[in-house]
Amino acid sequence: MTELRIVALEGIPEIRPGDDLAALIGDAVARTVGSLAQGDILVVAHKVVSKAEGRVARVSDGEHTDAILAETRRVRRRRDDLLIVETRHGFVCASAGIDRSNAPGDGWIVQLPVDPDASARRLREGIGSRFGLLPAVIVTDSFGRAWRQGTTDVAIGVAGMSPLLDLRGRPDARGRPLEATMIAVADELAAAAELVRGKATQSPAALVRGYEAPAGDGTARDLVMPTDRDLFP
Amino acid sequence: MTELRIVALEGIPEIRPGDDLAALIGDAVARTVGSLAQGDILVVAHKVVSKAEGRVARVSDGEHTDAILAETRRVRRRRDDLLIVETRHGFVCASAGIDRSNAPGDGWIVQLPVDPDASARRLREGIGSRFGLLPAVIVTDSFGRAWRQGTTDVAIGVAGMSPLLDLRGRPDARGRPLEATMIAVADELAAAAELVRGKATQSPAALVRGYEAPAGDGTARDLVMPTDRDLFP
């Protein structure tokens, strides 16, 4: 049977700046599934990464827009309080990923990690050294989309895998080249993990077992559409 | 353990116009997992739905653009051969969802179902009557996205569930209202199923077990951003 299992990691505590997140996620892996298996992928919501890295700030309501713009490379659209921006990483999302929910306290915000790929690499190495096995790691956020209602979780940081499955040149069942040639599997893994993280109240991390991630040393920047191909600037 | 399982359904044959797809998927459910369980969700790639419904056509290369425009309500962007359009259903995607790969033969195209929600309802009822248990059904396609590379599978038809998980009014861990209030879980389920369908070569359907879908009699049109809130027309 071709099967994928996604498990919510249990017992990760409220994270504070300076916490050793790799150790805490490692504890949760041991608690929930015993150990890592070859090919396991860890999917971690950026909020705990940002908190551990001190990417939180106290801002007044009047400073909220300034806090968004400080993380912004370019404002793409603005409607009333809604700002769709391109972050300093190149991601297009609402509010530059800044969020007041699940923040450390009233009047606090959580920002995106400065370098979410580097965050993913640190988790990969920290958790990997404990289990003697390097997992792929995806750091995620919930993004809205153009044209579609509702958020889905996407990858904003990646380590130990390519975020894209490249099918260029691969034929369909009848030998004709496939038309959809690049699949954003890191985004699909982020979305899949959200389903189980959301189901387990307050679980910031999930383990995916049974998916062979595309090999490679990719980065989430690979998921960003290059400017010259962006039809919705 | 909070766990989600996604299983590729095995042995679904090449589909031809007029085939009883509900029966064939039912056979695959029986073959792969024995029977349906309460809460199971079936995720089915539209290509087999479209083929069973006769939504295929033979067009010359010169007629390909006309075939796309025939399914189009409005062209959103055009660059060389790439057409990003709003389909008659309201979905924004490349080529109105028309695809030449995995088509019935050279020179053939596969179109989207005329009413993918109705297709999902028919599968729900057909498969449900066999097992005495009505599954939620999601019909999917692979869509590109604004600003991000690669396709992800999304829901274009839904039956037996709400495609959106509405968290409005629900508090975070500290009692503050959540900022991201609607999660497009049907799209996340479509994406999750693609991972296992893609892994199992040529599997057009997957079963998701262990996810409690939002109750409701929703439609995939709920996932379409209303025109007055679309910032990227």
Chai-1 contact restraints between the chains, C-beta under 6 A:
chainA,res_idxA,chainB,res_idxB,connection_type,confidence,min_distance_angstrom,max_distance_angstrom,comment,restraint_id
A,M1,B,V7,contact,1.0,0.0,6.0,A-B,restraint_1
A,T2,B,A8,contact,1.0,0.0,6.0,A-B,restraint_2
A,T2,B,V196,contact,1.0,0.0,6.0,A-B,restraint_3
A,T2,B,K199,contact,1.0,0.0,6.0,A-B,restraint_4
A,T2,B,A200,contact,1.0,0.0,6.0,A-B,restraint_5
A,E3,B,V7,contact,1.0,0.0,6.0,A-B,restraint_6
A,L4,B,I6,contact,1.0,0.0,6.0,A-B,restraint_7
A,L4,B,L195,contact,1.0,0.0,6.0,A-B,restraint_8
A,L4,B,V196,contact,1.0,0.0,6.0,A-B,restraint_9
A,R5,B,R5,contact,1.0,0.0,6.0,A-B,restraint_10
A,I6,B,L4,contact,1.0,0.0,6.0,A-B,restraint_11
A,V7,B,M1,contact,1.0,0.0,6.0,A-B,restraint_12
A,V7,B,E3,contact,1.0,0.0,6.0,A-B,restraint_13
A,A8,B,T2,contact,1.0,0.0,6.0,A-B,restraint_14
A,R77,B,L231,contact,1.0,0.0,6.0,A-B,restraint_15
A,V92,B,W147,contact,1.0,0.0,6.0,A-B,restraint_16
A,D99,B,E179,contact,1.0,0.0,6.0,A-B,restraint_17
A,S101,B,D172,contact,1.0,0.0,6.0,A-B,restraint_18
A,S101,B,R176,contact,1.0,0.0,6.0,A-B,restraint_19
A,S101,B,L178,contact,1.0,0.0,6.0,A-B,restraint_20
A,S101,B,E179,contact,1.0,0.0,6.0,A-B,restraint_21
A,N102,B,D172,contact,1.0,0.0,6.0,A-B,restraint_22
A,N102,B,A173,contact,1.0,0.0,6.0,A-B,restraint_23
A,S142,B,A180,contact,1.0,0.0,6.0,A-B,restraint_24
A,A146,B,A146,contact,1.0,0.0,6.0,A-B,restraint_25
A,A146,B,F232,contact,1.0,0.0,6.0,A-B,restraint_26
A,W147,B,V92,contact,1.0,0.0,6.0,A-B,restraint_27
A,W147,B,M225,contact,1.0,0.0,6.0,A-B,restraint_28
A,R148,B,L223,contact,1.0,0.0,6.0,A-B,restraint_29
A,R148,B,M225,contact,1.0,0.0,6.0,A-B,restraint_30
A,Q149,B,L223,contact,1.0,0.0,6.0,A-B,restraint_31
A,Q149,B,M225,contact,1.0,0.0,6.0,A-B,restraint_32
A,G150,B,L164,contact,1.0,0.0,6.0,A-B,restraint_33
A,G150,B,M182,contact,1.0,0.0,6.0,A-B,restraint_34
A,G150,B,I183,contact,1.0,0.0,6.0,A-B,restraint_35
A,G150,B,A184,contact,1.0,0.0,6.0,A-B,restraint_36
A,T151,B,A180,contact,1.0,0.0,6.0,A-B,restraint_37
A,T151,B,I183,contact,1.0,0.0,6.0,A-B,restraint_38
A,T152,B,A184,contact,1.0,0.0,6.0,A-B,restraint_39
A,T152,B,D187,contact,1.0,0.0,6.0,A-B,restraint_40
A,T152,B,E188,contact,1.0,0.0,6.0,A-B,restraint_41
A,L164,B,G150,contact,1.0,0.0,6.0,A-B,restraint_42
A,D172,B,S101,contact,1.0,0.0,6.0,A-B,restraint_43
A,D172,B,N102,contact,1.0,0.0,6.0,A-B,restraint_44
A,A173,B,N102,contact,1.0,0.0,6.0,A-B,restraint_45
A,A173,B,Q202,contact,1.0,0.0,6.0,A-B,restraint_46
A,R176,B,S101,contact,1.0,0.0,6.0,A-B,restraint_47
A,L178,B,S101,contact,1.0,0.0,6.0,A-B,restraint_48
A,E179,B,D99,contact,1.0,0.0,6.0,A-B,restraint_49
A,E179,B,S101,contact,1.0,0.0,6.0,A-B,restraint_50
A,A180,B,S142,contact,1.0,0.0,6.0,A-B,restraint_51
A,A180,B,T151,contact,1.0,0.0,6.0,A-B,restraint_52
A,M182,B,G150,contact,1.0,0.0,6.0,A-B,restraint_53
A,I183,B,G150,contact,1.0,0.0,6.0,A-B,restraint_54
A,I183,B,T151,contact,1.0,0.0,6.0,A-B,restraint_55
A,A184,B,G150,contact,1.0,0.0,6.0,A-B,restraint_56
A,A184,B,T152,contact,1.0,0.0,6.0,A-B,restraint_57
A,D187,B,T152,contact,1.0,0.0,6.0,A-B,restraint_58
A,E188,B,T152,contact,1.0,0.0,6.0,A-B,restraint_59
A,E188,B,A191,contact,1.0,0.0,6.0,A-B,restraint_60
A,E188,B,E194,contact,1.0,0.0,6.0,A-B,restraint_61
A,E188,B,L195,contact,1.0,0.0,6.0,A-B,restraint_62
A,A191,B,E188,contact,1.0,0.0,6.0,A-B,restraint_63
A,A191,B,A191,contact,1.0,0.0,6.0,A-B,restraint_64
A,A192,B,A192,contact,1.0,0.0,6.0,A-B,restraint_65
A,E194,B,E188,contact,1.0,0.0,6.0,A-B,restraint_66
A,L195,B,L4,contact,1.0,0.0,6.0,A-B,restraint_67
A,L195,B,E188,contact,1.0,0.0,6.0,A-B,restraint_68
A,L195,B,Y211,contact,1.0,0.0,6.0,A-B,restraint_69
A,V196,B,T2,contact,1.0,0.0,6.0,A-B,restraint_70
A,V196,B,L4,contact,1.0,0.0,6.0,A-B,restraint_71
A,K199,B,T2,contact,1.0,0.0,6.0,A-B,restraint_72
A,A200,B,T2,contact,1.0,0.0,6.0,A-B,restraint_73
A,Q202,B,A173,contact,1.0,0.0,6.0,A-B,restraint_74
A,Y211,B,L195,contact,1.0,0.0,6.0,A-B,restraint_75
A,L223,B,R148,contact,1.0,0.0,6.0,A-B,restraint_76
A,L223,B,Q149,contact,1.0,0.0,6.0,A-B,restraint_77
A,M225,B,W147,contact,1.0,0.0,6.0,A-B,restraint_78
A,M225,B,R148,contact,1.0,0.0,6.0,A-B,restraint_79
A,M225,B,Q149,contact,1.0,0.0,6.0,A-B,restraint_80
A,L231,B,R77,contact,1.0,0.0,6.0,A-B,restraint_81
A,F232,B,A146,contact,1.0,0.0,6.0,A-B,restraint_82
A,F232,B,F232,contact,1.0,0.0,6.0,A-B,restraint_83
